Amino acid sequence: MKRWETMDNLVSTMSVFPLLQCAAEEGIAVSDLLAGSQLTESLLCDHERTVPFDEECVVVSNYMQLTREPHPGLSASAHYHYNCFGVLGAALVSHPNMLEACRFLVRYVALTFTPFLVTTQEDELTLCARYLDRLDLGKCREYYLLRDLAFVRNLCREADPDHWQQLVSRMDIAMPEPADSQSIYDFFAWPIRFNADETLIETHKSALQQPLRLANPMTLELMVRQCDELLVQRQPQSWRARVESLLLQGVMDLQLIAEQCCCSERTLRRHLQREGSSFQEIALQLLQQRAMQYLKYSRLSVEVIANRLGYSETAAFAHAFKRWTGRTPSQYRTEAHD
């Protein structure tokens, strides 16, 4: 998968605008913040516009170099509130409780700014949201990961200021623990584990059933209708994007994927061929991506990674990985951590 290749390659200017606010607070010149991009201050102040995601990444990279903040994603998150998301934000806080709001957020995650694929899993007692890497964010990954996790924390504080610290029972972050991580622990006030195999937020469902102070069924009904309309407008048109999304969610069978896409296997293959792709190519690229993500951000052994990726023998995985990258898994992991 190409670097910074998103499902629709466009984000709202509201995803970038908070960085203008950060720059103003820190005395960073707008010209320096936007250097190397095609974006202008006037464009970013127009909240009805969209911009290419790769242009946003240029601005994020600039901010990470210019800021004095140790964790830019956290500092930027101070300017990301539920009302940044318009009708989606209004719908979120209009739900009767946080459990329903969380289910709603994942269903409409395409209306947010996240570059990650977010999935949820529920059992009788818990709800777990997972953040899956779907593209190579390079050095911007920590910024986006902390920003998006911080948004959940900010939403919890805004929606339930009296109980927000009890809403999350576990947060795993798939990135190395920073040397100055205490500020991250203090910011979230939740149990955090770095160097995790995957990024997730786990909650006890009972803690999410406190009534929300802004709950309003009439507002919710109106906002849901508008969110449905927006979702239809923003649904990815690429068949490749649809297949990638389902593969990342663990749907590996082509027939099941075709059913999810409301077509036959033959029709799906034809659509992909017209886009210059194939199911086998997409599956292989995602397999390579997952392998590299595990090696970069987890402490799993090569043997465990091979098993998770479906290889019965570690040697077969190592051989395939060297064919993809020209390096053994151990060499790639060492270089990624240098």
LOMI-780398 format. One record per residue: x, y, z of N, C-alpha, C in turn; residue in one letter. Coordinates in steps of 0.001 Angstrom, whole numbers. Example, Ala and Ser with C-alpha at 12.3 -4.5 7.8 and 13.67 -1.06 7.14 Angstrom:
R       nxx       nyy       nzz      caxx      cayy      cazz       cxx       cyy       czz   type
R     13190     -5690      7800     12300     -4500      7800     13200     -3300      7800      a
R     12850     -2250      7080     13670     -1060      7140     12900        30      7870      s
//
This chain:
R       nxx       nyy       nzz      caxx      cayy      cazz       cxx       cyy       czz   type
R       845     -1198         0         0         0         0       879      1246         0      m
R       547      2208      -804      1360      3410      -893      1277      4219       390      k
R      2340      4913       658      2365      5772      1831      1335      6885      1688      r
R       591      7090      2828      -413      8155      2909     -1533      7976      1891      w
R     -1710      6771      1368     -2828      6507       464     -4053      6215      1317      e
R     -5061      7078      1281     -6250      6888      2077     -7367      6366      1219      t
R     -8482      6035      1869     -9582      5447      1124    -10221      6441       180      m
R    -10253      7714       538    -10787      8697      -397     -9807      9849      -618      d
R     -8702      9866       163     -7603     10818       -14     -7987     12257       303      n
R     -9157     12480       904     -9566     13830      1256     -9999     13872      2716      l
R     -9657     14974      3383    -10095     15190      4764    -10676     16588      4868      v
R    -11515     16779      5850    -12071     18100      6096    -10975     19053      6548      s
R    -11113     20332      6200    -10162     21330      6703    -10183     21393      8224      t
R    -11280     20920      8846    -11362     20910     10306    -10370     19934     10924      m
R     -9830     19022     10124     -8792     18132     10616     -7452     18843     10731      s
R     -7246     19874      9901     -5969     20589      9863     -6038     21908     10630      v
R     -7206     22529     10657     -7359     23856     11258     -6821     23952     12691      f
R     -7032     22945     13563     -6493     23058     14920     -4987     23293     14984      p
R     -4258     22860     13952     -2821     23110     13964     -2511     24592     13786      l
R     -3395     25323     13093     -3248     26782     13043     -3392     27375     14431      l
R     -4337     26845     15201     -4537     27330     16560     -3334     27003     17439      q
R     -2791     25805     17288     -1581     25438     18037      -424     26370     17693      c
R      -260     26626     16396       832     27497     15953       687     28896     16538      a
R      -532     29430     16541      -763     30774     17082      -413     30814     18567      a
R      -774     29786     19309      -481     29750     20746      1015     29656     21026      e
R      1741     28989     20129      3170     28769     20358      4060     29778     19646      e
R      3445     30713     18925      4237     31709     18217      4915     31175     16980      g
R      4369     30123     16396      4915     29555     15160      4302     30283     13981      i
R      5117     30738     13066      4619     31464     11895      3797     30530     11011      a
R      2664     31024     10530      1803     30232      9651      2570     29795      8402      v
R      3414     30676      7890      4179     30340      6681      5095     29144      6927      s
R      5652     29050      8134      6507     27908      8468      5671     26646      8641      d
R      4512     26790      9256      3647     25637      9475      3180     25040      8160      l
R      2869     25877      7179      2316     25414      5906      3368     25224      4818      l
R      4636     25445      5162      5712     25339      4167      5729     23965      3502      a
R      5859     23977      2178      5933     22732      1421      4588     22149      1046      g
R      3512     22766      1536      2172     22302      1173      1531     23301       220      s
R       392     22921      -327      -366     23825     -1189     -1492     24505      -412      q
R     -1504     24364       903     -2580     24886      1732     -2313     26340      2126      l
R     -3388     27081      2322     -3296     28469      2764     -4147     28639      4015      t
R     -3858     29693      4747     -4618     29954      5973     -6092     30191      5665      e
R     -6374     30940      4611     -7767     31228      4266     -8522     29953      3888      s
R     -7850     29043      3201     -8486     27778      2840     -8838     26984      4093      l
R     -7907     26908      5042     -8136     26111      6243     -9195     26732      7149      l
R     -9426     28015      6997    -10472     28685      7795    -11861     28483      7199      c
R    -11924     27899      6011    -13207     27588      5383    -13557     26147      5740      d
R    -14427     25983      6714    -14689     24661      7275    -15630     23817      6434      h
R    -16003     24314      5283    -16838     23541      4366    -16001     22849      3290      e
R    -14696     23054      3316    -13816     22540      2268    -13141     21235      2700      r
R    -12585     20540      1717    -11755     19373      1976    -10392     19584      1335      t
R     -9389     18868      1852     -8025     18983      1331     -7430     17579      1220      v
R     -6430     17391       359     -5783     16073       250     -5103     15683      1553      p
R     -5220     14410      1916     -4615     13939      3165     -3100     14100      3159      f
R     -2467     13909      1997     -1007     14045      1969      -585     15484      2262      d
R     -1442     16458      1929     -1145     17856      2265     -1232     18058      3780      e
R     -2206     17426      4406     -2296     17499      5863     -1044     16913      6503      e
R      -558     15802      5958       626     15151      6525      1856     16055      6456      c
R      1949     16864      5412      3062     17826      5317      2977     18815      6476      v
R      1775     19301      6755      1587     20268      7836      1872     19616      9189      v
R      1410     18386      9368      1681     17671     10614      3183     17501     10815      v
R      3894     17118      9759      5353     16956      9847      6013     18273     10250      s
R      5567     19374      9649      6118     20686     10001      5866     20997     11468      n
R      4643     20756     11916      4310     21067     13306      5159     20249     14270      y
R      5375     18978     13952      6185     18129     14827      7619     18638     14936      m
R      8120     19243     13866      9481     19788     13891      9562     21147     14585      q
R      8471     21916     14511      8496     23291     15012      8064     23429     16467      l
R      7217     22538     16928      6659     22673     18265      7669     22329     19350      t
R      7467     22903     20508      8272     22572     21685      7562     21550     22561      r
R      6336     21188     22167      5577     20216     22941      6182     18819     22791      e
R      6325     18069     23901      6929     16732     23794      6063     15732     23044      p
R      4738     15937     23105      3823     15023     22431      2814     15849     21637      h
R      3159     16196     20407      2319     17094     19594       880     16626     19430      p
R       668     15319     19371      -693     14815     19212     -1582     15184     20385      g
R     -1003     15184     21587     -1783     15554     22767     -2063     17049     22798      l
R     -1059     17846     22461     -1278     19300     22484     -2299     19709     21430      s
R     -2236     19082     20250     -3208     19409     19211     -4606     18976     19607      a
R     -4716     17901     20380     -6034     17370     20731     -6846     18345     21566      s
R     -6182     19315     22198     -6910     20307     22990     -7877     21100     22126      a
R     -7651     21110     20815     -8506     21871     19898     -9461     20968     19119      h
R     -9486     19677     19468    -10421     18759     18809    -11531     18424     19804      y
R    -12702     18955     19579    -13856     18706     20432    -14970     18080     19595      h
R    -15987     17609     20273    -17076     16958     19528    -17708     17885     18510      y
R    -17720     19202     18799    -18353     20122     17850    -17510     20364     16607      n
R    -16257     19865     16577    -15452     19927     15350    -16059     19051     14254      c
R    -16867     18074     14666    -17402     17112     13715    -18829     17440     13295      f
R    -19279     18641     13593    -20588     19080     13116    -21709     18176     13551      g
R    -22471     17668     12577    -23643     16863     12912    -23244     15561     13607      v
R    -22084     15002     13264    -21627     13789     13937    -21407     14063     15417      l
R    -20741     15168     15737    -20499     15510     17131    -21790     15753     17890      g
R    -22714     16467     17257    -24007     16728     17901    -24755     15425     18159      a
R    -24660     14492     17214    -25317     13199     17394    -24686     12417     18544      a
R    -23363     12463     18643    -22669     11704     19686    -23160     12085     21078      l
R    -23166     13372     21377    -23521     13797     22734    -25026     13812     22965      v
R    -25819     13562     21922    -27275     13511     22082    -27767     12114     22426      s
R    -26872     11131     22429    -27263      9769     22774    -27613      9669     24262      h
R    -28399      8674     24618    -28783      8549     26038    -27630      8194     26961      p
R    -26617      7474     26448    -25461      7117     27272    -24244      6892     26386      n
R    -23084      6729     27023    -21834      6589     26274    -21757      5280     25504      m
R    -22400      4231     25988    -22366      2961     25276    -22989      3110     23894      l
R    -24149      3727     23839    -24794      3950     22550    -23988      4915     21686      e
R    -23373      5912     22319    -22557      6874     21578    -21336      6194     20960      a
R    -20712      5264     21699    -19546      4551     21179    -19927      3680     19985      c
R    -21033      2974     20103    -21492      2148     18984    -21763      3013     17754      r
R    -22349      4157     17991    -22658      5077     16898    -21382      5604     16248      f
R    -20392      5975     17067    -19152      6550     16551    -18444      5578     15617      l
R    -18387      4313     15994    -17708      3329     15145    -18477      3114     13852      v
R    -19804      3145     13930    -20616      2945     12727    -20422      4085     11732      r
R    -20138      5281     12256    -19991      6459     11396    -18552      6994     11409      y
R    -17588      6118     11675    -16202      6570     11805    -15678      7198     10513      v
R    -16302      6867      9370    -15886      7468      8093    -16110      8976      8083      a
R    -16912      9488      9020    -17156     10931      9088    -16158     11641      9998      l
R    -15245     10893     10591    -14222     11500     11443    -12962     11764     10621      t
R    -11890     12160     11322    -10632     12496     10639     -9598     11374     10751      f
R     -9924     10280     11409     -8901      9285     11723     -8342      8599     10476      t
R     -7028      8393     10408     -6446      7610      9316     -6405      6119      9631      p
R     -6920      5739     10815     -6927      4332     11219     -8287      3708     10929      f
R     -8285      2395     10784     -9539      1665     10712     -9918      1301     12140      l
R    -11109      1669     12568    -11560      1419     13936    -12648       351     13909      v
R    -12435      -709     14674    -13428     -1772     14786    -13752     -1996     16259      t
R    -14911     -2568     16537    -15281     -2859     17922    -15674     -4316     18067      t
R    -15513     -4788     19277    -15923     -6141     19635    -16580     -6067     21010      q
R    -17716     -6699     21140    -18445     -6675     22407    -18671     -8084     22919      e
R    -18634     -8222     24246    -19167     -9422     24876    -20161     -8970     25935      d
R    -20507     -9822     26822    -21556     -9492     27785    -21151     -8342     28696      e
R    -19853     -8233     29005    -19398     -7258     29993    -18591     -6102     29425      l
R    -17890     -6315     28323    -16946     -5305     27845    -17200     -4901     26395      t
R    -16717     -3724     26071    -16660     -3240     24688    -15216     -2846     24419      l
R    -14673     -3332     23307    -13269     -3068     22972    -13188     -2462     21576      c
R    -12543     -1303     21470    -12325      -646     20175    -10867      -812     19787      a
R    -10623     -1271     18565     -9263     -1482     18074     -8954      -494     16957      r
R     -7734        27     16964     -7263       966     15949     -6248       241     15080      y
R     -6615       -22     13831     -5775      -793     12927     -5082       123     11931      l
R     -3778       -63     11757     -3032       705     10763     -3471       276      9376      d
R     -3867      1221      8548     -4245       882      7175     -3344      1571      6162      r
R     -2350      2331      6615     -1390      2964      5722      -150      3316      6524      l
R       910      3603      5823      2182      3943      6461      2211      5443      6726      d
R      2103      5811      7995      2112      7224      8376      3518      7737      8679      l
R      4495      6852      8626      5869      7268      8873      6035      7908     10247      g
R      6780      9000     10303      7052      9675     11569      5821     10397     12126      k
R      4767     10500     11312      3535     11148     11781      2657     10193     12578      c
R      3000      8914     12626      2110      7938     13241      1843      8243     14712      r
R      2871      8588     15479      2670      8875     16897      1716     10049     17082      e
R      1873     11070     16228       982     12227     16313      -466     11801     16136      y
R      -761     11061     15060     -2142     10675     14770     -2686      9715     15822      y
R     -1846      8802     16285     -2310      7822     17256     -2687      8502     18569      l
R     -1801      9358     19076     -2104     10046     20329     -3242     11047     20156      l
R     -3299     11710     19007     -4395     12659     18772     -5745     11960     18801      r
R     -5842     10808     18138     -7125     10124     18038     -7524      9488     19358      d
R     -6557      8944     20100     -6871      8409     21424     -7261      9550     22368      l
R     -6588     10685     22238     -6914     11837     23077     -8307     12366     22778      a
R     -8734     12256     21517    -10088     12698     21196    -11115     11886     21979      f
R    -10883     10572     22111    -11798      9737     22886    -11820     10217     24336      v
R    -10658     10508     24869    -10586     11012     26247    -11309     12334     26386      r
R    -11117     13243     25422    -11786     14544     25476    -13295     14396     25357      n
R    -13725     13486     24482    -15155     13247     24336    -15750     12718     25631      l
R    -15032     11812     26290    -15510     11283     27570    -15645     12396     28603      c
R    -14668     13296     28648    -14715     14393     29623    -15862     15351     29332      r
R    -16086     15642     28055    -17150     16574     27696    -18532     15959     27910      e
R    -18639     14663     27599    -19947     14024     27690    -20317     13628     29119      a
R    -19317     13253     29918    -19592     12779     31277    -18487     13264     32217      d
R    -18476     14577     32539    -17367     15151     33301    -17185     14565     34694      p
R    -18217     13958     35261    -18115     13430     36631    -17568     12007     36687      d
R    -17660     11266     35591    -17278      9855     35639    -16282      9443     34559      h
R    -15717     10387     33808    -14935     10024     32624    -13738      9136     32951      w
R    -13146      9301     34131    -11968      8504     34464    -12302      7033     34678      q
R    -13562      6737     34960    -13979      5355     35183    -14462      4673     33905      q
R    -14522      5404     32806    -15108      4844     31595    -14201      3833     30896      l
R    -12892      3995     31027    -11952      3108     30323    -11173      2285     31333      v
R    -11177       979     31133    -10486        79     32054     -9099      -321     31560      s
R     -8832      -106     30252     -7539      -535     29696     -7308       172     28373      r
R     -6092       661     28181     -5721      1246     26900     -4330       741     26517      m
R     -4262       -28     25447     -2983      -520     24912     -2592       351     23726      d
R     -1304       710     23651      -834      1561     22562       316       849     21849      i
R       145       600     20566      1155      -108     19775      2224       863     19296      a
R      3026      1335     20238      4186      2167     19928      5139      2086     21116      m
R      6430      2298     20878      7387      2257     21983      7058      3326     23023      p
R      7295      3022     24277      7021      4005     25324      8034      5145     25238      e
R      7566      6394     25100      8484      7529     25023      9250      7709     26331      p
R     10409      8330     26238     11215      8558     27438     10480      9432     28449      a
R      9695     10398     27972      8958     11310     28852      7469     10961     28844      d
R      7163      9703     29159      5783      9219     29030      4881      9614     30188      s
R      5442     10140     31281      4605     10435     32442      3487     11412     32105      q
R      3774     12372     31221      2738     13336     30847      1587     12651     30109      s
R      1888     11571     29406       829     10816     28720       -33     10082     29736      i
R       625      9441     30718      -125      8769     31778     -1014      9774     32520      y
R      -455     10938     32821     -1217     11951     33557     -2387     12465     32725      d
R     -2166     12630     31432     -3206     13173     30554     -4414     12248     30509      f
R     -4171     10963     30304     -5282     10037     30139     -5892      9594     31462      f
R     -5066      9417     32478     -5545      8950     33788     -6254      7596     33684      a
R     -5883      6806     32688     -6408      5452     32500     -5231      4472     32533      w
R     -5468      3214     32799     -4380      2223     32740     -3857      2097     31310      p
R     -2580      2404     31112     -1978      2420     29778      -859      1393     29707      i
R      -768       722     28566       349      -194     28305       927       120     26942      r
R      2200       546     26925      2898       787     25665      3512      -524     25154      f
R      4097      -449     23967      4720     -1622     23344      3729     -2768     23182      n
R      2474     -2421     22984      1437     -3438     22841      1440     -4004     21423      a
R       839     -5178     21264       760     -5805     19941      -210     -5059     19042      d
R     -1219     -4406     19637     -2205     -3642     18893     -2712     -2505     19779      e
R     -3282     -1491     19137     -3828      -362     19874     -5310      -610     20129      t
R     -5701      -499     21398     -7100      -745     21735     -7502        39     22970      l
R     -8804       260     23089     -9415       855     24272    -10505       -92     24732      i
R    -10415      -527     25982    -11396     -1469     26514    -12170      -820     27652      e
R    -13460     -1023     27662    -14317      -444     28689    -15244     -1508     29258      t
R    -15681     -1293     30506    -16758     -2092     31072    -18073     -1448     30645      h
R    -18931     -2224     30039    -20165     -1659     29492    -21026     -1010     30576      k
R    -20942     -1538     31797    -21739      -953     32881    -21331       490     33160      s
R    -20029       797     32972    -19552      2164     33219    -20003      3128     32138      a
R    -20392      2591     30986    -20786      3439     29860    -22281      3753     29839      l
R    -23002      3288     30846    -24445      3446     30815    -24957      4587     31680      q
R    -24030      5432     32129    -24456      6643     32836    -25161      7566     31843      q
R    -26274      8188     32215    -26963      9113     31300    -26064     10289     30931      p
R    -26095     10685     29674    -25328     11839     29221    -26125     13121     29483      l
R    -25420     14158     29899    -26107     15385     30305    -26732     16124     29131      r
R    -26239     15886     27894    -26786     16575     26728    -27718     15676     25904      l
R    -28106     14537     26467    -28962     13603     25741    -30253     14284     25293      a
R    -30590     14081     24014    -31781     14712     23457    -32276     13860     22298      n
R    -33357     13094     22490    -33805     12173     21427    -34229     12876     20142      p
R    -34805     14071     20238    -35227     14775     19028    -34019     15231     18220      m
R    -33018     15792     18917    -31783     16201     18233    -31093     14990     17623      t
R    -31058     13893     18366    -30401     12682     17886    -31041     12184     16598      l
R    -32354     12121     16552    -33041     11648     15350    -32704     12512     14138      e
R    -32682     13814     14333    -32369     14736     13238    -30922     14573     12785      l
R    -29987     14483     13753    -28570     14388     13424    -28238     13058     12741      m
R    -28903     11976     13158    -28649     10676     12532    -29042     10711     11063      v
R    -30173     11334     10748    -30578     11443      9341    -29535     12195      8529      r
R    -29002     13274      9105    -27993     14050      8382    -26681     13277      8262      q
R    -26340     12515      9293    -25124     11685      9216    -25266     10619      8133      c
R    -26452     10043      8012    -26682      9047      6965    -26468      9660      5582      d
R    -26950     10877      5413    -26782     11551      4123    -25300     11811      3838      e
R    -24567     12255      4860    -23129     12510      4687    -22376     11222      4395      l
R    -22769     10152      5069    -22075      8886      4881    -22231      8387      3450      l
R    -23414      8547      2896    -23646      8164      1505    -22755      8973       577      v
R    -22619     10277       865    -21781     11144        34    -20308     10768       124      q
R    -19869     10297      1308    -18447     10056      1528    -18051      8591      1393      r
R    -19002      7716      1127    -18643      6317       983    -17561      6163       -80      q
R    -16506      5423       203    -15445      5240      -790    -15972      4579     -2050      p
R    -15628      5141     -3172    -16087      4597     -4448    -15172      3486     -4949      q
R    -13964      3449     -4430    -13005      2449     -4882    -13380      1064     -4370      s
R    -13452        97     -5286    -13689     -1280     -4878    -12504     -1805     -4088      w
R    -11316     -1355     -4456    -10121     -1766     -3713    -10230     -1340     -2248      r
R    -10694      -109     -2020    -10814       396      -654    -11794      -447       156      a
R    -12881      -864      -484    -13858     -1685       217    -13258     -3039       609      r
R    -12517     -3625      -326    -11893     -4920       -46    -10847     -4781      1056      v
R    -10026     -3745       981     -9005     -3507      2012     -9640     -3394      3388      e
R    -10711     -2628      3478    -11374     -2423      4760    -11873     -3733      5352      s
R    -12487     -4557      4528    -13009     -5836      5017    -11895     -6799      5399      l
R    -10806     -6812      4623     -9663     -7654      4968     -9068     -7243      6306      l
R     -8944     -5937      6547     -8396     -5455      7809     -9294     -5813      8987      l
R    -10585     -5953      8713    -11515     -6342      9776    -11550     -7845      9994      q
R    -10745     -8582      9230    -10645    -10021      9431    -11511    -10861      8528      g
R    -12204    -10242      7564    -12993    -11004      6596    -12049    -11413      5474      v
R    -11637    -12669      5464    -10586    -13108      4550    -11123    -13867      3336      m
R    -12338    -14351      3394    -12891    -15165      2324    -13461    -14277      1218      d
R    -13054    -14532       -11    -13486    -13699     -1136    -14997    -13723     -1305      l
R    -15618    -14886     -1117    -17065    -14974     -1274    -17780    -14095      -246      q
R    -17305    -14134      1003    -17917    -13298      2046    -17713    -11820      1749      l
R    -16538    -11464      1236    -16266    -10070       888    -17187     -9622      -234      i
R    -17376    -10481     -1222    -18278    -10144     -2327    -19699     -9931     -1815      a
R    -20130    -10779      -879    -21473    -10625      -307    -21599     -9297       427      e
R    -20542     -8927      1172    -20547     -7644      1892    -20614     -6476       911      q
R    -20040     -6673      -273    -20058     -5633     -1308    -21292     -5727     -2202      c
R    -22193     -6663     -1856    -23470     -6820     -2576    -23271     -7170     -4055      c
R    -22345     -8087     -4307    -22136     -8538     -5685    -21584     -9953     -5660      c
R    -21424    -10558     -6825    -20854    -11900     -6919    -19330    -11815     -6921      s
R    -18672    -12968     -6691    -17208    -12995     -6748    -16719    -12531     -8119      e
R    -17373    -13046     -9161    -16950    -12711    -10528    -17052    -11205    -10770      r
R    -18164    -10606    -10301    -18343     -9165    -10497    -17297     -8382     -9720      t
R    -17017     -8817     -8493    -16017     -8129     -7694    -14644     -8201     -8352      l
R    -14285     -9375     -8858    -12990     -9505     -9548    -12931     -8569    -10762      r
R    -14047     -8462    -11468    -14082     -7601    -12653    -13918     -6128    -12256      r
R    -14587     -5731    -11181    -14446     -4347    -10709    -12992     -4050    -10328      h
R    -12358     -4975     -9626    -10969     -4778     -9204    -10039     -4734    -10416      l
R    -10303     -5588    -11382     -9479     -5609    -12596     -9559     -4273    -13329      q
R    -10752     -3682    -13375    -10905     -2387    -14026    -10110     -1300    -13306      r
R     -9899     -1470    -12010     -9110      -518    -11244     -7619      -860    -11264      e
R     -7268     -1893    -12030     -5869     -2277    -12140     -5358     -3047    -10946      g
R     -6250     -3778    -10290     -5872     -4506     -9095     -6481     -5899     -9119      s
R     -6219     -6664     -8060     -6809     -7995     -7921     -6910     -8312     -6442      s
R     -7757     -9271     -6113     -7920     -9657     -4709     -6608    -10185     -4142      f
R     -5905    -11011     -4910     -4644    -11589     -4436     -3606    -10507     -4172      q
R     -3547     -9508     -5045     -2584     -8417     -4870     -2886     -7620     -3603      e
R     -4161     -7302     -3397     -4551     -6526     -2212     -4243     -7308      -938      i
R     -4618     -8591      -925     -4390     -9424       256     -2905     -9531       568      a
R     -2070     -9677      -490      -627     -9786      -278       -57     -8482       272      l
R      -486     -7345      -264        27     -6059       207      -351     -5811      1669      q
R     -1575     -6189      2047     -1978     -6023      3437     -1225     -6979      4351      l
R      -934     -8177      3853      -136     -9127      4621      1255     -8548      4876      l
R      1862     -7979      3841      3173     -7352      3993      3106     -6195      4988      q
R      2055     -5385      4871      1905     -4242      5758      1777     -4693      7215      q
R       941     -5712      7463       774     -6208      8826      2078     -6751      9376      r
R      2833     -7458      8542      4117     -7992      8981      5052     -6863      9412      a
R      5136     -5816      8606      6021     -4694      8927      5547     -3939     10164      m
R      4213     -3800     10331      3681     -3127     11513      4018     -3910     12776      q
R      3845     -5229     12735      4188     -6046     13902      5668     -5913     14247      y
R      6524     -5958     13236      7959     -5881     13488      8377     -4512     14011      l
R      7706     -3464     13526      8041     -2105     13958      7542     -1789     15363      k
R      6289     -2163     15638      5620     -1605     16810      5298     -2610     17910      y
R      5584     -3889     17718      5314     -4863     18772      6601     -5559     19185      s
R      6502     -6263     20298      7634     -7062     20759      7404     -8547     20509      r
R      6425     -8854     19686      6167    -10250     19363      7380    -10875     18695      l
R      7634    -12126     18995      8734    -12830     18338      8388    -13053     16875      s
R      9401    -13299     16070      9184    -13573     14649      8322    -14819     14487      v
R      8505    -15783     15378      7718    -17008     15310      6230    -16713     15529      e
R      5919    -15878     16519      4518    -15550     16809      3919    -14742     15668      v
R      4700    -13803     15115      4202    -13001     13993      3881    -13897     12803      i
R      4785    -14821     12517      4554    -15750     11401      3256    -16509     11597      a
R      3025    -16984     12828      1808    -17735     13124       565    -16863     12967      n
R       638    -15621     13434      -514    -14715     13327      -855    -14398     11875      r
R       147    -14420     11040       -77    -14105      9631      -445    -15329      8809      l
R      -572    -16485      9467     -1045    -17676      8777        32    -18592      8252      g
R      1289    -18373      8635      2383    -19234      8188      2564    -20388      9175      y
R      2592    -21589      8676      2772    -22761      9541      4225    -22914      9966      s
R      5145    -22338      9179      6570    -22426      9508      7196    -21039      9484      e
R      8011    -20747     10494      8673    -19452     10583      9610    -19230      9408      t
R     10269    -20293      8969     11228    -20177      7860     10524    -19713      6581      a
R      9299    -20185      6365      8559    -19781      5167      8219    -18297      5223      a
R      7845    -17816      6410      7565    -16392      6571      8832    -15565      6353      f
R      9946    -15987      6964     11204    -15255      6828     11642    -15184      5375      a
R     11470    -16284      4651     11837    -16317      3229     10968    -15346      2437      h
R      9653    -15368      2710      8732    -14472      2003      9044    -13015      2326      a
R      9330    -12733      3593      9601    -11349      3993     10865    -10819      3324      f
R     11868    -11652      3233     13101    -11214      2567     12855    -10981      1081      k
R     11976    -11777       485     11631    -11577      -921     10916    -10230     -1113      r
R     10078     -9827      -126      9340     -8565      -221     10250     -7361       -24      w
R     11138     -7449       974     11869     -6253      1426     13369     -6308      1178      t
R     13901     -7474       871     15349     -7605       726     16066     -7753      2055      g
R     15306     -7846      3155     15887     -7993      4495     15167     -9098      5245      r
R     15852     -9704      6195     15192    -10678      7054     14313     -9925      8046      t
R     13335    -10597      8665     12511     -9922      9678     13340     -9302     10792      p
R     14372     -9998     11251     15210     -9458     12336     15967     -8217     11872      s
R     16488     -8230     10654     17184     -7054     10130     16224     -5859     10003      q
R     15024     -6129      9514     14043     -5056      9344     13683     -4464     10698      y
R     13459     -5302     11711     13108     -4819     13051     14246     -3981     13628      r
R     15468     -4426     13479     16621     -3673     14009     16728     -2310     13349      t
R     16598     -2250     12011     16705      -994     11285     15548       -59     11645      e
R     14360      -602     11854     13197       227     12178     13350       893     13530      a
R     14123       297     14427     14289       831     15778     15536      1682     15935      h
R     16352      1773     14876     17558      2616     14939     17195      4082     14936      d
//
